Amino acid sequence: MPRIFITPGSIKDDAVSLPEAESKRLLRVLRMRPGDTVTLFDGEREYSAKITSLTPKSAEAKITGKIERNVESPLHVMLGQGMPKAEKLELVV
């Protein structure tokens, strides 16, 4: 399912108007049609949405639900630095 970035203020009453560049990509590259499902995200939340209208100049979608994502990585990272010779230690510090 394609993911599309939207601005946080573009959602009005569960309807979203997508930019022209995204509508061209959905129509020509991904060959999507009205009724297909996409994922919308605004940097904080993700939504499941269904395309209601699609033309090369504009696209509209209706939000069908919110997607809860845990964005925190379960991996723990530990970095180590070897001891370099001479003045390279100052560069590392």
Backbone as a printed PyTorch tensor [residue, N CA C, xyz], in Angstrom:
tensor([[[  0.8490,  -1.1630,   0.0000],
         [  0.0000,   0.0000,   0.0000],
         [  0.9030,   1.2380,   0.0000]],

        [[  0.7050,   2.1590,  -0.9460],
         [  1.5480,   3.3530,  -1.0160],
         [  1.3370,   4.2840,   0.1640]],

        [[  2.4290,   4.9300,   0.5850],
         [  2.3710,   5.9220,   1.6690],
         [  2.5250,   7.3010,   1.0550]],

        [[  1.6900,   8.2230,   1.4870],
         [  1.6900,   9.5760,   0.9480],
         [  1.7770,  10.5630,   2.0970]],

        [[  2.7150,  11.5130,   1.9830],
         [  2.8510,  12.5550,   3.0010],
         [  1.8170,  13.6390,   2.7540]],

        [[  1.1570,  14.0660,   3.8220],
         [  0.2080,  15.1700,   3.7590],
         [  0.5870,  16.1890,   4.8170]],

        [[  0.2080,  17.4270,   4.5990],
         [  0.4540,  18.4430,   5.6190],
         [ -0.5670,  18.2710,   6.7390]],

        [[ -0.1900,  18.5630,   7.9770],
         [ -1.1050,  18.3350,   9.0990],
         [ -2.4420,  19.0570,   8.9800]],

        [[ -2.5140,  20.1980,   8.3330],
         [ -3.7610,  20.9360,   8.2280],
         [ -4.6300,  20.5690,   7.0400]],

        [[ -4.2360,  19.5830,   6.2590],
         [ -4.9830,  19.2650,   5.0410],
         [ -6.1760,  18.3470,   5.2710]],

        [[ -6.3730,  17.8640,   6.4850],
         [ -7.4960,  16.9780,   6.7920],
         [ -8.6810,  17.8350,   7.2460]],

        [[ -9.7970,  17.6830,   6.5390],
         [-11.0180,  18.4090,   6.8930],
         [-12.1870,  17.4350,   6.8640]],

        [[-12.7410,  17.1430,   8.0340],
         [-13.9000,  16.2380,   8.1430],
         [-13.6460,  14.8930,   7.4820]],

        [[-12.5240,  14.2750,   7.7550],
         [-12.1220,  12.9730,   7.2120],
         [-11.9260,  12.9830,   5.7060]],

        [[-11.8220,  14.1460,   5.0890],
         [-11.5300,  14.2520,   3.6600],
         [-10.1810,  14.9390,   3.4890]],

        [[ -9.4060,  14.4520,   2.5250],
         [ -8.0710,  14.9940,   2.2870],
         [ -7.9320,  15.3020,   0.8090]],

        [[ -7.4320,  16.4940,   0.5050],
         [ -7.1180,  16.8630,  -0.8660],
         [ -5.6110,  16.7140,  -1.0420]],

        [[ -5.1940,  15.9010,  -2.0200],
         [ -3.7780,  15.6200,  -2.2280],
         [ -3.1880,  16.5680,  -3.2570]],

        [[ -1.8920,  16.8760,  -3.1560],
         [ -1.2470,  17.7820,  -4.1100],
         [ -1.2090,  17.1930,  -5.5280]],

        [[ -0.9950,  18.0570,  -6.5010],
         [ -0.9860,  17.6490,  -7.9080],
         [  0.1060,  16.6170,  -8.1960]],

        [[  1.2850,  16.7860,  -7.6020],
         [  2.3780,  15.8350,  -7.8370],
         [  2.0010,  14.4310,  -7.3610]],

        [[  1.3500,  14.3510,  -6.2120],
         [  0.9330,  13.0490,  -5.6920],
         [ -0.1790,  12.4380,  -6.5330]],

        [[ -1.0850,  13.2710,  -7.0310],
         [ -2.1650,  12.7310,  -7.8550],
         [ -1.6210,  12.1750,  -9.1610]],

        [[ -0.6370,  12.8420,  -9.7460],
         [ -0.0020,  12.3150, -10.9650],
         [  0.6900,  10.9930, -10.6770]],

        [[  1.3970,  10.9140,  -9.5450],
         [  2.1040,   9.6760,  -9.1900],
         [  1.1210,   8.5340,  -8.9530]],

        [[  0.0320,   8.8150,  -8.2500],
         [ -0.9660,   7.7730,  -8.0070],
         [ -1.5990,   7.2810,  -9.3040]],

        [[ -1.9000,   8.1930, -10.2050],
         [ -2.5950,   7.8460, -11.4360],
         [ -1.6810,   7.2100, -12.4740]],

        [[ -0.5400,   7.8310, -12.7280],
         [  0.3130,   7.3900, -13.8280],
         [  1.3490,   6.3410, -13.4260]],

        [[  1.9750,   6.5220, -12.2840],
         [  3.0490,   5.6030, -11.8790],
         [  2.4850,   4.3660, -11.1860]],

        [[  1.6380,   4.5720, -10.1870],
         [  1.1040,   3.4560,  -9.4150],
         [ -0.1730,   2.8700, -10.0080]],

        [[ -0.7560,   3.5740, -10.9970],
         [ -1.9660,   3.1270, -11.6960],
         [ -3.1150,   2.8070, -10.7460]],

        [[ -3.3150,   3.6860,  -9.8110],
         [ -4.3960,   3.5040,  -8.8460],
         [ -5.6700,   4.1070,  -9.4030]],

        [[ -6.7770,   3.6830,  -8.8650],
         [ -8.1040,   4.1140,  -9.2900],
         [ -8.9230,   4.5070,  -8.0670]],

        [[-10.0080,   5.2340,  -8.2590],
         [-10.8980,   5.5120,  -7.1190],
         [-11.3820,   4.2060,  -6.4980]],

        [[-11.3600,   4.1600,  -5.1780],
         [-11.7230,   2.9630,  -4.4380],
         [-10.5200,   2.2280,  -3.8900]],

        [[ -9.3140,   2.5080,  -4.4100],
         [ -8.0940,   1.8830,  -3.8960],
         [ -7.7140,   2.5030,  -2.5540]],

        [[ -6.9670,   1.7510,  -1.7520],
         [ -6.5810,   2.1820,  -0.4140],
         [ -5.1300,   2.6530,  -0.3980]],

        [[ -4.8680,   3.7360,   0.3310],
         [ -3.5180,   4.2750,   0.5120],
         [ -3.3090,   4.5720,   1.9990]],

        [[ -2.0540,   4.7730,   2.3790],
         [ -1.7090,   5.1910,   3.7330],
         [ -1.2410,   6.6350,   3.6720]],

        [[ -1.8320,   7.4800,   4.4880],
         [ -1.4550,   8.8880,   4.5750],
         [ -0.7310,   9.1170,   5.8870]],

        [[  0.3100,   9.9440,   5.8800],
         [  1.0010,  10.2650,   7.1230],
         [  1.3840,  11.7370,   7.1250]],

        [[  1.3440,  12.3260,   8.3280],
         [  1.6460,  13.7510,   8.4620],
         [  2.8620,  14.0140,   9.3370]],

        [[  3.6790,  13.0210,   9.5590],
         [  4.8590,  13.1760,  10.3940],
         [  4.6350,  12.7180,  11.8140]],

        [[  3.3910,  12.7020,  12.2700],
         [  3.0720,  12.2560,  13.6190],
         [  2.1290,  11.0560,  13.6210]],

        [[  1.1480,  11.0880,  12.7460],
         [  0.1360,  10.0260,  12.7120],
         [  0.0440,   9.4310,  11.3160]],

        [[ -0.5140,   8.2230,  11.2640],
         [ -0.7780,   7.5730,   9.9840],
         [ -2.2560,   7.2500,   9.9010]],

        [[ -2.7840,   7.3380,   8.6920],
         [ -4.1930,   7.0880,   8.4540],
         [ -4.3530,   6.1400,   7.2790]],

        [[ -5.3590,   5.3000,   7.3600],
         [ -5.7630,   4.4870,   6.2270],
         [ -6.8360,   5.2800,   5.4970]],

        [[ -6.7180,   5.3890,   4.1690],
         [ -7.6610,   6.1990,   3.4090],
         [ -8.0160,   5.5140,   2.0990]],

        [[ -9.1960,   5.8480,   1.6040],
         [ -9.6700,   5.3150,   0.3320],
         [ -9.7720,   6.4780,  -0.6460]],

        [[ -9.2430,   6.2890,  -1.8550],
         [ -9.2830,   7.3290,  -2.8770],
         [-10.7240,   7.4840,  -3.3540]],

        [[-11.2390,   8.7220,  -3.3180],
         [-12.6090,   8.9650,  -3.7720],
         [-12.6540,   9.5390,  -5.1740]],

        [[-11.6920,  10.3980,  -5.5210],
         [-11.6110,  10.9110,  -6.8860],
         [-10.1490,  11.0820,  -7.2560]],

        [[ -9.8560,  10.8670,  -8.5520],
         [ -8.4670,  10.9070,  -8.9930],
         [ -8.3970,  11.3900, -10.4300]],

        [[ -7.7410,  12.5240, -10.6270],
         [ -7.4540,  13.0690, -11.9530],
         [ -5.9770,  13.4550, -11.9680]],

        [[ -5.3900,  13.7400, -13.1320],
         [ -3.9790,  14.1480, -13.1490],
         [ -3.6990,  15.4420, -12.3910]],

        [[ -4.6970,  16.2800, -12.2040],
         [ -4.4870,  17.5640, -11.5230],
         [ -4.8650,  17.5440, -10.0530]],

        [[ -5.7420,  16.6330,  -9.6340],
         [ -6.1560,  16.6190,  -8.2350],
         [ -6.5750,  15.2200,  -7.8120]],

        [[ -6.5050,  15.0060,  -6.5210],
         [ -6.9400,  13.7280,  -5.9490],
         [ -7.5320,  14.0060,  -4.5790]],

        [[ -8.5530,  13.2490,  -4.2540],
         [ -9.1640,  13.3600,  -2.9390],
         [ -9.3100,  11.9750,  -2.3510]],

        [[ -9.1860,  11.9090,  -1.0250],
         [ -9.2950,  10.6360,  -0.3220],
         [-10.1240,  10.8390,   0.9360]],

        [[-10.7440,   9.7660,   1.3870],
         [-11.5410,   9.7950,   2.6220],
         [-10.8520,   8.8900,   3.6400]],

        [[-10.5880,   9.4230,   4.8150],
         [ -9.9160,   8.6610,   5.8630],
         [-10.8750,   7.6150,   6.4120]],

        [[-10.3990,   6.3630,   6.4360],
         [-11.2330,   5.2660,   6.9280],
         [-10.8120,   4.7990,   8.3120]],

        [[ -9.6180,   5.1810,   8.7620],
         [ -9.1770,   4.7900,  10.0980],
         [ -7.7880,   5.3060,  10.4090]],

        [[ -7.4440,   5.2520,  11.6900],
         [ -6.1030,   5.6330,  12.1360],
         [ -5.2730,   4.3800,  12.3200]],

        [[ -3.9940,   4.4910,  12.0050],
         [ -3.0670,   3.3730,  12.1500],
         [ -2.1300,   3.7040,  13.3080]],

        [[ -2.0970,   2.8460,  14.3020],
         [ -1.2000,   3.0430,  15.4420],
         [  0.1330,   2.3710,  15.1310]],

        [[  1.1940,   3.1350,  15.1740],
         [  2.5420,   2.6300,  14.9070],
         [  3.4410,   2.9110,  16.0940]],

        [[  4.2580,   1.9370,  16.4300],
         [  5.2860,   2.1370,  17.4400],
         [  6.5610,   2.4960,  16.6970]],

        [[  6.9440,   3.7580,  16.7420],
         [  8.0880,   4.2260,  15.9750],
         [  9.4150,   4.0590,  16.7130]],

        [[  9.3750,   3.6690,  17.9620],
         [ 10.6010,   3.4610,  18.7280],
         [ 11.2270,   2.1360,  18.3170]],

        [[ 12.4910,   2.1540,  17.9830],
         [ 13.1960,   0.9510,  17.5490],
         [ 13.4320,   0.0080,  18.7320]],

        [[ 13.2200,  -1.2970,  18.5370],
         [ 13.4800,  -2.2430,  19.6150],
         [ 14.9740,  -2.5660,  19.7740]],

        [[ 15.7970,  -2.0770,  18.8550],
         [ 17.2320,  -2.3530,  18.8940],
         [ 17.9530,  -1.3890,  19.8260]],

        [[ 18.9560,  -1.9100,  20.5070],
         [ 19.8140,  -1.0910,  21.3550],
         [ 21.1720,  -1.0090,  20.6710]],

        [[ 21.6810,   0.2010,  20.5070],
         [ 22.9290,   0.4230,  19.7880],
         [ 24.0000,   0.8700,  20.7690]],

        [[ 25.1700,   0.2310,  20.6840],
         [ 26.3080,   0.6270,  21.5020],
         [ 27.4750,   0.8940,  20.5570]],

        [[ 28.0450,   2.0850,  20.6500],
         [ 29.1700,   2.4610,  19.8060],
         [ 30.4530,   2.4030,  20.6130]],

        [[ 31.5070,   1.9970,  19.9420],
         [ 32.8240,   1.9610,  20.5810],
         [ 33.8540,   2.6170,  19.6800]],

        [[ 34.8680,   3.1980,  20.2750],
         [ 35.9200,   3.8550,  19.5110],
         [ 37.2510,   3.2510,  19.9090]],

        [[ 37.9840,   2.8030,  18.9050],
         [ 39.3330,   2.3030,  19.1520],
         [ 40.2650,   3.4530,  19.4810]],

        [[ 41.3750,   3.1470,  20.1310],
         [ 42.3310,   4.1870,  20.5150],
         [ 43.3060,   4.4350,  19.3630]],

        [[ 43.2080,   5.5780,  18.6830],
         [ 44.1280,   5.8810,  17.5930],
         [ 45.4730,   6.3720,  18.1110]],

        [[ 46.4520,   6.3710,  17.2130],
         [ 47.8090,   6.8000,  17.5950],
         [ 47.9670,   8.2990,  17.4020]],

        [[ 48.8750,   8.8440,  18.1250],
         [ 49.3480,  10.2350,  18.0150],
         [ 48.2310,  11.2570,  18.1260]],

        [[ 48.1970,  12.2530,  17.2220],
         [ 47.2620,  13.3560,  17.3210],
         [ 45.8590,  13.0070,  16.8430]],

        [[ 45.6500,  11.8350,  16.3090],
         [ 44.3260,  11.4580,  15.8240],
         [ 43.3260,  11.3100,  16.9840]],

        [[ 43.8120,  11.0540,  18.1820],
         [ 42.9300,  10.9580,  19.3360],
         [ 42.2130,  12.3020,  19.5740]],

        [[ 42.9250,  13.4140,  19.4240],
         [ 42.3160,  14.7400,  19.5970],
         [ 41.2340,  14.9800,  18.5450]],

        [[ 41.4420,  14.4950,  17.3290],
         [ 40.4600,  14.6390,  16.2720],
         [ 39.1690,  13.8730,  16.6250]],

        [[ 39.3160,  12.6880,  17.2050],
         [ 38.1610,  11.8880,  17.5720],
         [ 37.3790,  12.5560,  18.6900]],

        [[ 38.1110,  13.0730,  19.6850],
         [ 37.4430,  13.6920,  20.8310],
         [ 36.7660,  14.9540,  20.3780]]])
